[in-house]
Amino acid sequence: MGHAEPQVTSTMQSFWMPFSPNKEFKSEPRMFARAKGMYFYTPEGREVIDASAGLFCVAAGHCRDEISQAVFEQLQTLDFTAPFLRGHSKSFELAERITHYTPEGLNRIFFVNSGSESVDTAMKMALAYHRTRGQSQRQLFVSRERAYHGVNMGGVSLAGMVNNRRAYGTGMAGVYHMRHTALPENKFAKGQPEHGADLADDLQRFCALYGGENIAAVFVEPTAGSFGCLPPPKGYLNKLRQICDQHGILLVFDEVITGWGRMGANFGAQAFGVTPDLLTMAKAMTNGAQPMGAVAAKQEIYDTITQAGPAQGIEFFHGYTYSAHPASCAAGLAMMDIFAKDRLIERAAAMSPKFIDAIHALRDMPIVTDIRSIGMMAAVDIAADGAPGARGHEAQKRLYDAGLHLKSTGDALIIAPPLVMEDKHLDEIVSKLRQVLGSL
Ligand SMILES: Cc1ncc(COP(=O)(O)O)c(C=O)c1O
């Protein structure tokens, strides 16, 4: 299958692309010019179905009029205000609306501009909380192999994906990684796998070795997303919760991908019945139309930090120029309306079994070595050919050429479509995957 799009010009050289092979892309670019609903369109007008909701963001489908209208009106009314010492009503309104979706008790919302910022913000909240309570010895963090927690220095230190770490030295000292939960005996499991709850005992071992009283927080994605959909083994998250409680450690769910319906519930916390102390979110909260993230904190954490502060002084020395940006808040509020009006989360829950069965049907292809799935997210592992990741990379290029966009990581192809997907879109996604995987 040839790559028939027109080729690059020298005007492409200035942009240093993130997480992309710059040299290759600029010699054979794969561009999008517009999008609507379930589809991207190339500059030549060719339709490309969006099988990864952009990058797990576009839950409500592309270019929703309600969102663009709200952002446009906001920018004409109040384009910017300093978020420190000044406020605007939409930030308060959005925070309140978000608490209708977060797990019970996580009702204090701190706004940031990305998932990465939400992770580093949650790390600081954990440290500040313990310090306020006279436990400033709690400096250690625990995360997991194969985790992705964004790209800021805190998040990179938590990260468990080698390419995201190795160029940047040691990162923060005092971060320990539990083993990942991808076990051979769980291959081709649908939903939560049976085996691996005992891997949570790694946390207990760290408590024994380093002192549970020295650990500030444990960060996990309820389902690891970027690495390629690793749902938690049954009982695993409950066990982490138990060990955290036993040692006074905060449990943080990084729900940047798993939040807002992707797991077939508001958040992974509700999908798996385990409540964290801090929860990070981003991506789908504005449908990806404006950069925005947030940390939802237990009220006790907020109360502890704010009550310890001076009567008239700043309590938490943290924030971004664009925290609670008016245009992002407007997009977020419009998205909250869409969640309610389109019943997107209920829709995701209802669609999940059919989605999972359709993706698992690819199991009969010899190239497919594993499929993992939960809610509205699945990953198809394909057999490596040459260097690890080379075939996955080739697959995503050929898929674009065949009219399908998805995110690949190594040799895993991740399918996480907009939650507005209909049966005919699912059929198209699966048949294009079959066609292209058959060509590799
Ligand atoms: C679990 C998780 N945390 C953090 C991030 C970083 O988010 P961002 O790219 O918005 O900084 C991501 C991005 O995919 C993510 O999946």
The ligand as an SDF file (V2000), in Angstrom:
LIG
                    3D

 16 16  0  0  0  0  0  0  0  0999 V2000
   -1.9780    8.3420   32.5910 C   0  0  0  0  0  0  0  0  0  0  0  0
   -1.4220    9.5730   31.9650 C   0  0  0  0  0  0  0  0  0  0  0  0
   -0.9050   10.5320   32.7560 N   0  0  0  0  0  0  0  0  0  0  0  0
   -0.4010   11.6700   32.2510 C   0  0  0  0  0  0  0  0  0  0  0  0
   -0.4180   11.8860   30.8900 C   0  0  0  0  0  0  0  0  0  0  0  0
    0.1680   13.1510   30.3430 C   0  0  0  0  0  0  0  0  0  0  0  0
   -0.8110   13.9640   29.8130 O   0  0  0  0  0  0  0  0  0  0  0  0
   -0.3930   15.1900   28.8690 P   0  0  0  0  0  0  0  0  0  0  0  0
    0.1290   14.5930   27.6000 O   0  0  0  0  0  0  0  0  0  0  0  0
   -1.6950   15.9290   28.6960 O   0  0  0  0  0  0  0  0  0  0  0  0
    0.6030   15.9900   29.5890 O   0  0  0  0  0  0  0  0  0  0  0  0
   -0.9540   10.9360   30.0350 C   0  0  0  0  0  0  0  0  0  0  0  0
   -0.9830   11.1330   28.5850 C   0  0  0  0  0  0  0  0  0  0  0  0
   -1.3190   10.2820   27.7980 O   0  0  0  0  0  0  0  0  0  0  0  0
   -1.4600    9.7390   30.5780 C   0  0  0  0  0  0  0  0  0  0  0  0
   -1.9500    8.7630   29.8070 O   0  0  0  0  0  0  0  0  0  0  0  0
  1  2  1  0
  2  3  1  0
  2 15  2  0
  3  4  2  0
  4  5  1  0
  5  6  1  0
  5 12  2  0
  6  7  1  0
  7  8  1  0
  8  9  2  0
  8 10  1  0
  8 11  1  0
 12 13  1  0
 12 15  1  0
 13 14  2  0
 15 16  1  0
M  END
$$$$
